[in-house]
Amino acid sequence: MKIDQQTPIAFLGMGLMGTRMTSRLLKAGYTVAVWNRSQHACDPLIQEGALALELDEIAKYPVILTCLADDKAVQSVFAQIESYLQPNQIIVDFSSLSVAATLELAQASQEQEVTWIDSPVSGGTLGAEQGTLVIFAGGNAEAIQRLNPIYDVLSQRVTRMGESGTGQATKICNQLIVAANSTLIAEAVALADQAGVDTTLLAPALAGGFADSKPFQILAPRMATHIFEPVQWKVQTLSKDLNNAVQLAEGFNLNIPVAQKALQQLQAHQENGFAENDLATIIQYIEQ
C-alpha cells in the first residue's frame, strides 16, 4: 500500500499534541477524520476541514494515528476498534506508553493482520505546531519507510530504533532526562533566587554553555517569572513518563536513584493539585 496525500487518515486523540498534528496534516492536503473521547475537542479541527469520525467507521482508513494519554487510554480505544480493523491497516501510535503495553498492542494488532508502529514524539506543542518533532519509531522497517510522507509533515527527523517497543523505550529515556532535569532546573532557579541572582537572566546567561538545553531555555524563564501559561508539558504527563522509566529499569534490576527522586517530587506536586498544570510549576514545590 502506497501512502500519499490521497490516503485517508483517522486520527484518534485531540489533546495538546493531536490537535496540532492534525492541523498540519490538514494544511498539507490530507483527508483526516478525527475522534476524541470528549467530542467537543474535535470541533476546531472540523472547522479546519477535518471529518468527524465514529469508531465503527475505522475500517475505511488505511492509516490510523493515535495520540492518547497513557496505557489505559490506548488500550481502551484499541478494544473499541479491534473488531472493526481490517488486514493491512497500519496503526501509528504517537502516545507515550510503557514498553509492556506497546508489545501487547503490537501482538494483538498482528493477530488482526494489522501493523502496529510505536512512534512517540519529542518536541512539545511548539514542535507539533511547526512540524519539527523528532520521532522514535519501533516496528516493521518497511512500514516505517512507507509512512515517510506523513512523518515528513509532522517531524524533522524519524529514527527507527528497532523492533516493536524500542520507540517507546527511547521515548522513556528521553522523558527520563527531561522530567528529572526539570526538577534540577527548579532547584537551580530557587537557589539562584535565594542567592540574590536576577533569575530572569539565567536562561540567556547560561545559553550555549554546558548547562544549556531546550528544557532549560523553556522552563527557567517560566520558573523565574512564575508565568505558567500556556501549558506546554503537563505535570501528570511527565510524572507518568518518568514512572514508566522507573518501572522499565526495575524490570532489568537497574537502579536509577536520580529518576526515582525526581518521580517522588513530581508525584507529590501532582497530588497537591497540579496534575494539569505546566511542568514549570514544579518550582513552586521546590520553593515550598
Secondary structure as a PSIPRED ss2 file (coil, helix, strand):
# PSIPRED VFORMAT (PSIPRED V4.0)

   1 M C   1.000  0.000  0.000
   2 K C   1.000  0.000  0.000
   3 I C   1.000  0.000  0.000
   4 D C   1.000  0.000  0.000
   5 Q C   1.000  0.000  0.000
   6 Q C   1.000  0.000  0.000
   7 T C   1.000  0.000  0.000
   8 P C   1.000  0.000  0.000
   9 I E   0.000  0.000  1.000
  10 A E   0.000  0.000  1.000
  11 F E   0.000  0.000  1.000
  12 L E   0.000  0.000  1.000
  13 G C   1.000  0.000  0.000
  14 M C   1.000  0.000  0.000
  15 G C   1.000  0.000  0.000
  16 L H   0.000  1.000  0.000
  17 M H   0.000  1.000  0.000
  18 G H   0.000  1.000  0.000
  19 T H   0.000  1.000  0.000
  20 R H   0.000  1.000  0.000
  21 M H   0.000  1.000  0.000
  22 T H   0.000  1.000  0.000
  23 S H   0.000  1.000  0.000
  24 R H   0.000  1.000  0.000
  25 L H   0.000  1.000  0.000
  26 L H   0.000  1.000  0.000
  27 K H   0.000  1.000  0.000
  28 A C   1.000  0.000  0.000
  29 G C   1.000  0.000  0.000
  30 Y C   1.000  0.000  0.000
  31 T C   1.000  0.000  0.000
  32 V E   0.000  0.000  1.000
  33 A E   0.000  0.000  1.000
  34 V E   0.000  0.000  1.000
  35 W E   0.000  0.000  1.000
  36 N C   1.000  0.000  0.000
  37 R C   1.000  0.000  0.000
  38 S C   1.000  0.000  0.000
  39 Q H   0.000  1.000  0.000
  40 H H   0.000  1.000  0.000
  41 A H   0.000  1.000  0.000
  42 C H   0.000  1.000  0.000
  43 D H   0.000  1.000  0.000
  44 P H   0.000  1.000  0.000
  45 L H   0.000  1.000  0.000
  46 I H   0.000  1.000  0.000
  47 Q H   0.000  1.000  0.000
  48 E H   0.000  1.000  0.000
  49 G C   1.000  0.000  0.000
  50 A C   1.000  0.000  0.000
  51 L E   0.000  0.000  1.000
  52 A E   0.000  0.000  1.000
  53 L C   1.000  0.000  0.000
  54 E C   1.000  0.000  0.000
  55 L H   0.000  1.000  0.000
  56 D H   0.000  1.000  0.000
  57 E H   0.000  1.000  0.000
  58 I H   0.000  1.000  0.000
  59 A H   0.000  1.000  0.000
  60 K H   0.000  1.000  0.000
  61 Y C   1.000  0.000  0.000
  62 P C   1.000  0.000  0.000
  63 V E   0.000  0.000  1.000
  64 I E   0.000  0.000  1.000
  65 L E   0.000  0.000  1.000
  66 T E   0.000  0.000  1.000
  67 C C   1.000  0.000  0.000
  68 L C   1.000  0.000  0.000
  69 A C   1.000  0.000  0.000
  70 D C   1.000  0.000  0.000
  71 D H   0.000  1.000  0.000
  72 K H   0.000  1.000  0.000
  73 A H   0.000  1.000  0.000
  74 V H   0.000  1.000  0.000
  75 Q H   0.000  1.000  0.000
  76 S H   0.000  1.000  0.000
  77 V H   0.000  1.000  0.000
  78 F H   0.000  1.000  0.000
  79 A H   0.000  1.000  0.000
  80 Q H   0.000  1.000  0.000
  81 I H   0.000  1.000  0.000
  82 E H   0.000  1.000  0.000
  83 S H   0.000  1.000  0.000
  84 Y H   0.000  1.000  0.000
  85 L C   1.000  0.000  0.000
  86 Q C   1.000  0.000  0.000
  87 P C   1.000  0.000  0.000
  88 N C   1.000  0.000  0.000
  89 Q C   1.000  0.000  0.000
  90 I E   0.000  0.000  1.000
  91 I E   0.000  0.000  1.000
  92 V E   0.000  0.000  1.000
  93 D E   0.000  0.000  1.000
  94 F C   1.000  0.000  0.000
  95 S C   1.000  0.000  0.000
  96 S C   1.000  0.000  0.000
  97 L C   1.000  0.000  0.000
  98 S C   1.000  0.000  0.000
  99 V H   0.000  1.000  0.000
 100 A H   0.000  1.000  0.000
 101 A H   0.000  1.000  0.000
 102 T H   0.000  1.000  0.000
 103 L H   0.000  1.000  0.000
 104 E H   0.000  1.000  0.000
 105 L H   0.000  1.000  0.000
 106 A H   0.000  1.000  0.000
 107 Q H   0.000  1.000  0.000
 108 A H   0.000  1.000  0.000
 109 S H   0.000  1.000  0.000
 110 Q H   0.000  1.000  0.000
 111 E H   0.000  1.000  0.000
 112 Q C   1.000  0.000  0.000
 113 E C   1.000  0.000  0.000
 114 V C   1.000  0.000  0.000
 115 T E   0.000  0.000  1.000
 116 W E   0.000  0.000  1.000
 117 I E   0.000  0.000  1.000
 118 D E   0.000  0.000  1.000
 119 S C   1.000  0.000  0.000
 120 P C   1.000  0.000  0.000
 121 V E   0.000  0.000  1.000
 122 S E   0.000  0.000  1.000
 123 G C   1.000  0.000  0.000
 124 G H   0.000  1.000  0.000
 125 T H   0.000  1.000  0.000
 126 L H   0.000  1.000  0.000
 127 G H   0.000  1.000  0.000
 128 A H   0.000  1.000  0.000
 129 E H   0.000  1.000  0.000
 130 Q H   0.000  1.000  0.000
 131 G C   1.000  0.000  0.000
 132 T C   1.000  0.000  0.000
 133 L E   0.000  0.000  1.000
 134 V E   0.000  0.000  1.000
 135 I E   0.000  0.000  1.000
 136 F E   0.000  0.000  1.000
 137 A E   0.000  0.000  1.000
 138 G E   0.000  0.000  1.000
 139 G C   1.000  0.000  0.000
 140 N C   1.000  0.000  0.000
 141 A H   0.000  1.000  0.000
 142 E H   0.000  1.000  0.000
 143 A H   0.000  1.000  0.000
 144 I H   0.000  1.000  0.000
 145 Q H   0.000  1.000  0.000
 146 R H   0.000  1.000  0.000
 147 L C   1.000  0.000  0.000
 148 N H   0.000  1.000  0.000
 149 P H   0.000  1.000  0.000
 150 I H   0.000  1.000  0.000
 151 Y H   0.000  1.000  0.000
 152 D H   0.000  1.000  0.000
 153 V H   0.000  1.000  0.000
 154 L H   0.000  1.000  0.000
 155 S E   0.000  0.000  1.000
 156 Q E   0.000  0.000  1.000
 157 R E   0.000  0.000  1.000
 158 V E   0.000  0.000  1.000
 159 T E   0.000  0.000  1.000
 160 R E   0.000  0.000  1.000
 161 M E   0.000  0.000  1.000
 162 G E   0.000  0.000  1.000
 163 E C   1.000  0.000  0.000
 164 S C   1.000  0.000  0.000
 165 G C   1.000  0.000  0.000
 166 T H   0.000  1.000  0.000
 167 G H   0.000  1.000  0.000
 168 Q H   0.000  1.000  0.000
 169 A H   0.000  1.000  0.000
 170 T H   0.000  1.000  0.000
 171 K H   0.000  1.000  0.000
 172 I H   0.000  1.000  0.000
 173 C H   0.000  1.000  0.000
 174 N H   0.000  1.000  0.000
 175 Q H   0.000  1.000  0.000
 176 L H   0.000  1.000  0.000
 177 I H   0.000  1.000  0.000
 178 V H   0.000  1.000  0.000
 179 A H   0.000  1.000  0.000
 180 A H   0.000  1.000  0.000
 181 N H   0.000  1.000  0.000
 182 S H   0.000  1.000  0.000
 183 T H   0.000  1.000  0.000
 184 L H   0.000  1.000  0.000
 185 I H   0.000  1.000  0.000
 186 A H   0.000  1.000  0.000
 187 E H   0.000  1.000  0.000
 188 A H   0.000  1.000  0.000
 189 V H   0.000  1.000  0.000
 190 A H   0.000  1.000  0.000
 191 L H   0.000  1.000  0.000
 192 A H   0.000  1.000  0.000
 193 D H   0.000  1.000  0.000
 194 Q H   0.000  1.000  0.000
 195 A C   1.000  0.000  0.000
 196 G C   1.000  0.000  0.000
 197 V C   1.000  0.000  0.000
 198 D C   1.000  0.000  0.000
 199 T H   0.000  1.000  0.000
 200 T H   0.000  1.000  0.000
 201 L H   0.000  1.000  0.000
 202 L H   0.000  1.000  0.000
 203 A H   0.000  1.000  0.000
 204 P H   0.000  1.000  0.000
 205 A H   0.000  1.000  0.000
 206 L H   0.000  1.000  0.000
 207 A C   1.000  0.000  0.000
 208 G C   1.000  0.000  0.000
 209 G C   1.000  0.000  0.000
 210 F C   1.000  0.000  0.000
 211 A C   1.000  0.000  0.000
 212 D C   1.000  0.000  0.000
 213 S C   1.000  0.000  0.000
 214 K H   0.000  1.000  0.000
 215 P H   0.000  1.000  0.000
 216 F H   0.000  1.000  0.000
 217 Q H   0.000  1.000  0.000
 218 I H   0.000  1.000  0.000
 219 L H   0.000  1.000  0.000
 220 A H   0.000  1.000  0.000
 221 P H   0.000  1.000  0.000
 222 R H   0.000  1.000  0.000
 223 M H   0.000  1.000  0.000
 224 A H   0.000  1.000  0.000
 225 T H   0.000  1.000  0.000
 226 H C   1.000  0.000  0.000
 227 I C   1.000  0.000  0.000
 228 F C   1.000  0.000  0.000
 229 E C   1.000  0.000  0.000
 230 P C   1.000  0.000  0.000
 231 V C   1.000  0.000  0.000
 232 Q C   1.000  0.000  0.000
 233 W C   1.000  0.000  0.000
 234 K E   0.000  0.000  1.000
 235 V H   0.000  1.000  0.000
 236 Q H   0.000  1.000  0.000
 237 T H   0.000  1.000  0.000
 238 L H   0.000  1.000  0.000
 239 S H   0.000  1.000  0.000
 240 K H   0.000  1.000  0.000
 241 D H   0.000  1.000  0.000
 242 L H   0.000  1.000  0.000
 243 N H   0.000  1.000  0.000
 244 N H   0.000  1.000  0.000
 245 A H   0.000  1.000  0.000
 246 V H   0.000  1.000  0.000
 247 Q H   0.000  1.000  0.000
 248 L H   0.000  1.000  0.000
 249 A H   0.000  1.000  0.000
 250 E H   0.000  1.000  0.000
 251 G H   0.000  1.000  0.000
 252 F C   1.000  0.000  0.000
 253 N C   1.000  0.000  0.000
 254 L C   1.000  0.000  0.000
 255 N C   1.000  0.000  0.000
 256 I C   1.000  0.000  0.000
 257 P H   0.000  1.000  0.000
 258 V H   0.000  1.000  0.000
 259 A H   0.000  1.000  0.000
 260 Q H   0.000  1.000  0.000
 261 K H   0.000  1.000  0.000
 262 A H   0.000  1.000  0.000
 263 L H   0.000  1.000  0.000
 264 Q H   0.000  1.000  0.000
 265 Q H   0.000  1.000  0.000
 266 L H   0.000  1.000  0.000
 267 Q H   0.000  1.000  0.000
 268 A H   0.000  1.000  0.000
 269 H H   0.000  1.000  0.000
 270 Q H   0.000  1.000  0.000
 271 E H   0.000  1.000  0.000
 272 N H   0.000  1.000  0.000
 273 G H   0.000  1.000  0.000
 274 F H   0.000  1.000  0.000
 275 A C   1.000  0.000  0.000
 276 E C   1.000  0.000  0.000
 277 N C   1.000  0.000  0.000
 278 D E   0.000  0.000  1.000
 279 L H   0.000  1.000  0.000
 280 A H   0.000  1.000  0.000
 281 T H   0.000  1.000  0.000
 282 I H   0.000  1.000  0.000
 283 I H   0.000  1.000  0.000
 284 Q H   0.000  1.000  0.000
 285 Y H   0.000  1.000  0.000
 286 I H   0.000  1.000  0.000
 287 E H   0.000  1.000  0.000
 288 Q C   1.000  0.000  0.000
